[in-house]
Amino acid sequence: MLELLEDVIGINRAGLICHPYKFKMGSKKGKFVYTFDPEEMVCLGMNEAELRALIEAGRFSNDGAIFMVPAGSRNIDRRRLLTVLRYKGEPLTHSESRVMADW
């Protein structure tokens, strides 16, 4: 079973609600993985508290994306780097071009 942050929401191109998930393997095992540099695919891993602190500081309002899977996923087959659209029920403010980012 995947561990998801259900109060962090992104929407994929298919229109499905998605949530960040904790990696289960590799060097980022136990971390939520994000990037602020999708061109170079420099991905970093953080624990839940660190990731929430970045979101609350507004770091994902203008750039960045988090690996997310559709709600109810049992595996990572449909994972994507997605923009955070809502956090704890509140919308994040984005430029229009960022609203549906699916990197």
C-alpha positions as YAML, in Angstrom:
chain: A
units: angstrom
residues:
- id: 1
  name: MET
  ca: [0.00, 0.00, 0.00]
- id: 2
  name: LEU
  ca: [1.27, 3.46, -0.89]
- id: 3
  name: GLU
  ca: [1.56, 6.13, 1.78]
- id: 4
  name: LEU
  ca: [-0.12, 9.27, 0.39]
- id: 5
  name: LEU
  ca: [-0.47, 12.86, 1.58]
- id: 6
  name: GLU
  ca: [-4.18, 13.18, 0.89]
- id: 7
  name: ASP
  ca: [-4.43, 16.86, 1.82]
- id: 8
  name: VAL
  ca: [-1.94, 17.75, -0.94]
- id: 9
  name: ILE
  ca: [-3.69, 17.68, -4.31]
- id: 10
  name: GLY
  ca: [-2.64, 17.84, -7.93]
- id: 11
  name: ILE
  ca: [-4.66, 17.03, -11.05]
- id: 12
  name: ASN
  ca: [-3.19, 14.98, -13.88]
- id: 13
  name: ARG
  ca: [-3.95, 15.43, -17.60]
- id: 14
  name: ALA
  ca: [-6.73, 12.83, -17.36]
- id: 15
  name: GLY
  ca: [-8.41, 15.05, -14.74]
- id: 16
  name: LEU
  ca: [-7.79, 12.64, -11.85]
- id: 17
  name: ILE
  ca: [-7.10, 13.90, -8.34]
- id: 18
  name: CYS
  ca: [-3.58, 12.91, -7.35]
- id: 19
  name: HIS
  ca: [-1.54, 12.93, -4.14]
- id: 20
  name: PRO
  ca: [2.19, 12.78, -3.32]
- id: 21
  name: TYR
  ca: [3.40, 9.34, -2.31]
- id: 22
  name: LYS
  ca: [6.33, 8.13, -0.26]
- id: 23
  name: PHE
  ca: [8.94, 6.27, -2.34]
- id: 24
  name: LYS
  ca: [9.36, 2.63, -1.33]
- id: 25
  name: MET
  ca: [12.65, 1.77, -3.07]
- id: 26
  name: GLY
  ca: [15.97, 3.22, -4.13]
- id: 27
  name: SER
  ca: [18.01, 6.06, -2.73]
- id: 28
  name: LYS
  ca: [14.88, 8.10, -1.95]
- id: 29
  name: LYS
  ca: [13.11, 5.32, -0.05]
- id: 30
  name: GLY
  ca: [10.90, 6.77, 2.68]
- id: 31
  name: LYS
  ca: [10.88, 10.24, 1.11]
- id: 32
  name: PHE
  ca: [8.44, 12.33, -0.88]
- id: 33
  name: VAL
  ca: [10.20, 13.37, -4.09]
- id: 34
  name: TYR
  ca: [9.98, 16.75, -5.79]
- id: 35
  name: THR
  ca: [11.86, 19.00, -8.20]
- id: 36
  name: PHE
  ca: [12.27, 22.68, -8.88]
- id: 37
  name: ASP
  ca: [14.23, 21.88, -12.06]
- id: 38
  name: PRO
  ca: [12.19, 19.66, -14.40]
- id: 39
  name: GLU
  ca: [14.44, 20.35, -17.37]
- id: 40
  name: GLU
  ca: [17.42, 18.70, -15.70]
- id: 41
  name: MET
  ca: [15.24, 16.29, -13.66]
- id: 42
  name: VAL
  ca: [17.07, 17.15, -10.46]
- id: 43
  name: CYS
  ca: [14.79, 15.40, -7.98]
- id: 44
  name: LEU
  ca: [15.18, 15.67, -4.23]
- id: 45
  name: GLY
  ca: [13.63, 13.68, -1.41]
- id: 46
  name: MET
  ca: [12.24, 15.06, 1.84]
- id: 47
  name: ASN
  ca: [10.29, 13.74, 4.76]
- id: 48
  name: GLU
  ca: [6.69, 14.80, 5.28]
- id: 49
  name: ALA
  ca: [7.44, 17.66, 7.68]
- id: 50
  name: GLU
  ca: [10.06, 19.16, 5.37]
- id: 51
  name: LEU
  ca: [7.79, 18.92, 2.33]
- id: 52
  name: ARG
  ca: [4.89, 20.51, 4.19]
- id: 53
  name: ALA
  ca: [7.18, 23.33, 5.31]
- id: 54
  name: LEU
  ca: [8.11, 24.03, 1.67]
- id: 55
  name: ILE
  ca: [4.44, 24.05, 0.62]
- id: 56
  name: GLU
  ca: [3.45, 26.31, 3.52]
- id: 57
  name: ALA
  ca: [6.31, 28.68, 2.67]
- id: 58
  name: GLY
  ca: [4.82, 29.08, -0.82]
- id: 59
  name: ARG
  ca: [7.67, 27.31, -2.57]
- id: 60
  name: PHE
  ca: [5.31, 25.37, -4.86]
- id: 61
  name: SER
  ca: [3.20, 28.40, -5.80]
- id: 62
  name: ASN
  ca: [5.48, 29.54, -8.62]
- id: 63
  name: ASP
  ca: [7.58, 26.56, -9.54]
- id: 64
  name: GLY
  ca: [8.26, 22.99, -8.61]
- id: 65
  name: ALA
  ca: [6.37, 19.75, -8.78]
- id: 66
  name: ILE
  ca: [5.98, 16.63, -6.67]
- id: 67
  name: PHE
  ca: [5.72, 13.02, -7.81]
- id: 68
  name: MET
  ca: [2.05, 12.09, -7.35]
- id: 69
  name: VAL
  ca: [-0.26, 9.17, -8.15]
- id: 70
  name: PRO
  ca: [-4.03, 9.13, -8.63]
- id: 71
  name: ALA
  ca: [-6.07, 8.70, -5.45]
- id: 72
  name: GLY
  ca: [-6.58, 5.03, -4.61]
- id: 73
  name: SER
  ca: [-3.50, 3.86, -6.52]
- id: 74
  name: ARG
  ca: [-1.90, 0.66, -5.31]
- id: 75
  name: ASN
  ca: [1.27, 1.08, -7.38]
- id: 76
  name: ILE
  ca: [3.22, 3.84, -9.10]
- id: 77
  name: ASP
  ca: [2.41, 2.94, -12.72]
- id: 78
  name: ARG
  ca: [0.65, 6.28, -13.28]
- id: 79
  name: ARG
  ca: [3.00, 8.52, -11.32]
- id: 80
  name: ARG
  ca: [3.73, 11.98, -12.66]
- id: 81
  name: LEU
  ca: [5.42, 15.15, -11.53]
- id: 82
  name: LEU
  ca: [2.48, 17.43, -10.79]
- id: 83
  name: THR
  ca: [1.91, 20.96, -9.58]
- id: 84
  name: VAL
  ca: [0.35, 21.32, -6.15]
- id: 85
  name: LEU
  ca: [-3.10, 22.85, -6.68]
- id: 86
  name: ARG
  ca: [-4.62, 22.52, -3.19]
- id: 87
  name: TYR
  ca: [-3.17, 22.13, 0.27]
- id: 88
  name: LYS
  ca: [-5.30, 21.40, 3.34]
- id: 89
  name: GLY
  ca: [-8.42, 22.28, 1.35]
- id: 90
  name: GLU
  ca: [-7.14, 25.67, 0.21]
- id: 91
  name: PRO
  ca: [-6.09, 26.50, -3.36]
- id: 92
  name: LEU
  ca: [-2.51, 27.52, -4.03]
- id: 93
  name: THR
  ca: [-2.08, 30.62, -6.16]
- id: 94
  name: HIS
  ca: [-0.45, 29.93, -9.53]
- id: 95
  name: SER
  ca: [0.20, 31.70, -12.75]
- id: 96
  name: GLU
  ca: [-2.31, 30.50, -15.36]
- id: 97
  name: SER
  ca: [0.30, 28.43, -17.21]
- id: 98
  name: ARG
  ca: [1.08, 26.42, -14.08]
- id: 99
  name: VAL
  ca: [-2.41, 25.32, -13.13]
- id: 100
  name: MET
  ca: [-2.41, 22.10, -15.17]
- id: 101
  name: ALA
  ca: [1.32, 21.39, -15.21]
- id: 102
  name: ASP
  ca: [2.04, 17.70, -15.68]
- id: 103
  name: TRP
  ca: [5.77, 17.40, -16.25]
...
